[in-house]
Amino acid sequence: MVNQLQQTPSNSWTTRREEKHRRIQSVQPWMQGPILSPEKIVDALELLIKSRDRIVLEGDNQKQADFLSRSLVKVDPKKLQDLHLIISSISRPEHLTLFELGIAKKVDFSFAGPQSLRLAQLLHLLTFVALIAFGFVAKLGALYYWSLPLIAAGLVFEHKTEKRDLAEINRAFFQSNAFVSAVFLAAVCADRLMR
């Protein structure tokens, strides 16, 4: 048993940092200061990115985003595959080509603050409409419908937080959803028991 413990390598707290440094060093011969020649971008991507990596495919402007997506499509799918893309939208044809070639396998959408808050508002509006429809389909009575203003207030409260404070947004999200869920459950149960 002591031998097994001695053979186990110790965990390193800097593994990711060291791997990032190693990858950046692998393209240093092609760099001219902070500049990488556009002709070397595909080779650089094949060295900097490894299969199954998570990558955020964005640029500082539309020209950079266009250049990056067109370049990533040119990598060898035998060298790079099953990437996990994190992007704001699938807005370029190359984004789909990455999946067709097998370079990318998974996508997560990362909306910027204003878009994500607007999307949440839209989804909450649709949720409220679905709750009204649920009442009709389940043939619930007045007690259920009297609870809907409380549910609406909970959903509205969630969007009245300081939009730049992530901790406050998370707190409002969990508190509001817990409140909405509890009111919904109580209203449905009470309505059914009163009949």
Contacts in CASP RR format, 6 or more apart in sequence:
PFRMAT RR
TARGET T0000
AUTHOR 0000-0000-0000
METHOD contacts of the structure
MODEL  1
MVNQLQQTPSNSWTTRREEKHRRIQSVQPWMQGPILSPEKIVDALELLIK
SRDRIVLEGDNQKQADFLSRSLVKVDPKKLQDLHLIISSISRPEHLTLFE
LGIAKKVDFSFAGPQSLRLAQLLHLLTFVALIAFGFVAKLGALYYWSLPL
IAAGLVFEHKTEKRDLAEINRAFFQSNAFVSAVFLAAVCADRLMR
12 18 0 8 1.000
23 47 0 8 1.000
23 48 0 8 1.000
23 50 0 8 1.000
24 48 0 8 1.000
26 47 0 8 1.000
26 48 0 8 1.000
27 36 0 8 1.000
27 40 0 8 1.000
27 43 0 8 1.000
27 44 0 8 1.000
27 47 0 8 1.000
27 48 0 8 1.000
30 36 0 8 1.000
30 37 0 8 1.000
30 40 0 8 1.000
30 43 0 8 1.000
30 44 0 8 1.000
36 44 0 8 1.000
38 67 0 8 1.000
41 67 0 8 1.000
41 71 0 8 1.000
42 71 0 8 1.000
42 74 0 8 1.000
42 75 0 8 1.000
45 71 0 8 1.000
45 72 0 8 1.000
45 75 0 8 1.000
45 80 0 8 1.000
46 75 0 8 1.000
46 76 0 8 1.000
46 79 0 8 1.000
46 80 0 8 1.000
49 55 0 8 1.000
49 75 0 8 1.000
49 80 0 8 1.000
49 83 0 8 1.000
50 80 0 8 1.000
51 79 0 8 1.000
51 80 0 8 1.000
51 81 0 8 1.000
51 82 0 8 1.000
51 83 0 8 1.000
52 81 0 8 1.000
52 82 0 8 1.000
52 83 0 8 1.000
52 84 0 8 1.000
53 83 0 8 1.000
53 84 0 8 1.000
54 83 0 8 1.000
54 84 0 8 1.000
54 86 0 8 1.000
55 83 0 8 1.000
55 84 0 8 1.000
55 85 0 8 1.000
55 86 0 8 1.000
56 86 0 8 1.000
56 87 0 8 1.000
56 110 0 8 1.000
57 65 0 8 1.000
57 68 0 8 1.000
57 69 0 8 1.000
57 72 0 8 1.000
57 85 0 8 1.000
57 86 0 8 1.000
57 87 0 8 1.000
57 95 0 8 1.000
58 65 0 8 1.000
58 68 0 8 1.000
58 87 0 8 1.000
58 88 0 8 1.000
59 65 0 8 1.000
59 68 0 8 1.000
65 92 0 8 1.000
66 92 0 8 1.000
69 92 0 8 1.000
69 94 0 8 1.000
69 95 0 8 1.000
69 98 0 8 1.000
70 94 0 8 1.000
72 94 0 8 1.000
72 98 0 8 1.000
72 103 0 8 1.000
73 94 0 8 1.000
73 97 0 8 1.000
73 98 0 8 1.000
73 101 0 8 1.000
73 103 0 8 1.000
75 103 0 8 1.000
77 101 0 8 1.000
77 102 0 8 1.000
77 103 0 8 1.000
80 103 0 8 1.000
81 102 0 8 1.000
81 103 0 8 1.000
81 105 0 8 1.000
82 102 0 8 1.000
82 104 0 8 1.000
82 105 0 8 1.000
82 106 0 8 1.000
83 98 0 8 1.000
83 103 0 8 1.000
83 104 0 8 1.000
83 105 0 8 1.000
83 106 0 8 1.000
84 104 0 8 1.000
84 105 0 8 1.000
84 106 0 8 1.000
84 107 0 8 1.000
84 108 0 8 1.000
85 95 0 8 1.000
85 98 0 8 1.000
85 104 0 8 1.000
85 106 0 8 1.000
85 107 0 8 1.000
85 108 0 8 1.000
86 107 0 8 1.000
86 108 0 8 1.000
86 109 0 8 1.000
86 110 0 8 1.000
87 95 0 8 1.000
87 107 0 8 1.000
87 109 0 8 1.000
87 110 0 8 1.000
88 109 0 8 1.000
88 110 0 8 1.000
88 111 0 8 1.000
88 112 0 8 1.000
88 115 0 8 1.000
89 109 0 8 1.000
90 96 0 8 1.000
90 107 0 8 1.000
95 104 0 8 1.000
95 107 0 8 1.000
98 104 0 8 1.000
99 105 0 8 1.000
99 107 0 8 1.000
111 119 0 8 1.000
113 163 0 8 1.000
117 159 0 8 1.000
117 163 0 8 1.000
120 158 0 8 1.000
120 159 0 8 1.000
121 159 0 8 1.000
124 155 0 8 1.000
124 158 0 8 1.000
124 159 0 8 1.000
127 155 0 8 1.000
128 148 0 8 1.000
128 151 0 8 1.000
128 152 0 8 1.000
128 155 0 8 1.000
131 148 0 8 1.000
131 151 0 8 1.000
131 184 0 8 1.000
132 148 0 8 1.000
134 140 0 8 1.000
135 141 0 8 1.000
135 144 0 8 1.000
135 145 0 8 1.000
138 188 0 8 1.000
140 187 0 8 1.000
140 188 0 8 1.000
140 191 0 8 1.000
140 192 0 8 1.000
141 191 0 8 1.000
141 195 0 8 1.000
143 187 0 8 1.000
143 190 0 8 1.000
143 191 0 8 1.000
143 194 0 8 1.000
144 187 0 8 1.000
144 188 0 8 1.000
144 191 0 8 1.000
146 187 0 8 1.000
147 183 0 8 1.000
147 184 0 8 1.000
147 186 0 8 1.000
147 187 0 8 1.000
150 183 0 8 1.000
151 180 0 8 1.000
151 183 0 8 1.000
151 184 0 8 1.000
154 176 0 8 1.000
154 179 0 8 1.000
154 180 0 8 1.000
155 176 0 8 1.000
155 180 0 8 1.000
157 172 0 8 1.000
157 176 0 8 1.000
158 172 0 8 1.000
158 173 0 8 1.000
158 176 0 8 1.000
158 177 0 8 1.000
159 172 0 8 1.000
160 172 0 8 1.000
161 168 0 8 1.000
161 169 0 8 1.000
161 171 0 8 1.000
161 172 0 8 1.000
162 168 0 8 1.000
163 169 0 8 1.000
END
